[in-house]
C-alpha cells in the first residue's frame, strides 16, 4: 500500500507544472487562463460602472474615444498596406513585361543566327574560321 501511494504521489508531482516539472506549457496555459479570467472580471466591472454612471458616462466616453482612435490607426495602417500591395503588383507587372521583351528579343536573335548559320555550307563556315585564326596567328 505504501508503494502504491509513492507511485501516485510521483505522478501527481510530475504533473504539477512546477519549476522541476517536465510540463512548462501547462504552467504557461494556466497563467493564460488566470489572465483571461482577470480581464473578464475587469470588463464586467467596467460595464457595471458604466451602467451605474448612466447614459452620459465619462467612462463610456473615454472607452469610445479609445476605440475610435484605434480604429483610425488601423485604417491608416490598412491604407499603407493597400498602397504597398499596389506598388508590388506594379513592379511585378513591369518585371513580367521586361521578361516578355527579353524572351522576344532572344527568339529573334536565335532566329537570325540560325538563318545566318544555315545559309552557309559547312565547309565555308570552317574555312572562314580557319582564315580568321590564321590571320590572328600571323599578326
C-alpha positions, -999 to 999 in steps of 0.1 A, spaced: 0 0 0 29 23 8 45 16 -26 12 24 -44 10 57 -25 46 66 -35 38 58 -72 7 81 -73 25 109 -55 53 107 -80 28 110 -109 9 139 -93 42 157 -85 53 153 -121 21 168 -135 22 198 -113 39 221 -137 63 234 -111 99 245 -117 113 209 -119 83 197 -139 85 184 -175 54 204 -185 63 241 -190 34 245 -214 10 236 -186 21 264 -164 20 288 -193 -15 277 -201 -26 281 -165 -13 316 -164 -31 325 -196 -64 312 -181 -59 332 -150 -51 364 -170 -82 358 -191 -104 354 -160 -90 387 -146 -96 405 -179 -132 393 -179 -137 405 -143 -123 439 -152 -146 441 -182 -176 432 -161 -166 459 -136 -164 485 -164 -198 476 -177 -213 478 -142 -196 512 -137 -210 525 -170 -245 513 -161 -242 530 -127 -230 563 -142 -259 564 -166 -263 573 -203 -237 602 -201 -210 581 -185 -175 596 -186 -161 560 -186 -182 553 -217 -169 584 -235 -132 575 -227 -136 539 -239 -155 551 -270 -127 576 -279 -101 549 -273 -119 526 -297 -123 553 -323 -86 562 -321 -76 525 -325 -99 522 -355 -84 553 -371 -49 540 -366 -59 506 -381 -75 524 -411 -42 543 -417 -22 510 -415 -46 494 -439 -42 523 -464 -5 519 -462 -8 482 -468 -30 487 -498 -5 512 -513 24 487 -507 5 459 -524 -4 481 -553 33 491 -557 44 455 -555 19 445 -582 31 473 -604 67 462 -600 57 426 -608 39 437 -639 69 458 -651 92 428 -645 70 405 -664 68 429 -693 106 432 -693 109 394 -693 85 392 -722 105 416 -742 138 399 -734 123 365 -745 111 380 -777 145 396 -784 162 362 -776 139 344 -800 147 369 -828 184 367 -822 182 329 -823 162 330 -855 187 354 -871 217 333 -861 201 301 -874 194 317 -907 230 330 -909 245 297 -899 223 276 -921 228 297 -952 265 290 -953 276 255 -962 295 236 -936 329 239 -954 326 276 -960 320 282 -923 350 262 -913 372 279 -939 361 313 -927 371 304 -892 405 290 -904 412 322 -923 404 343 -893 426 322 -870 454 322 -895 453 360 -897 453 363 -860 483 339 -857 503 358 -883 499 392 -866 
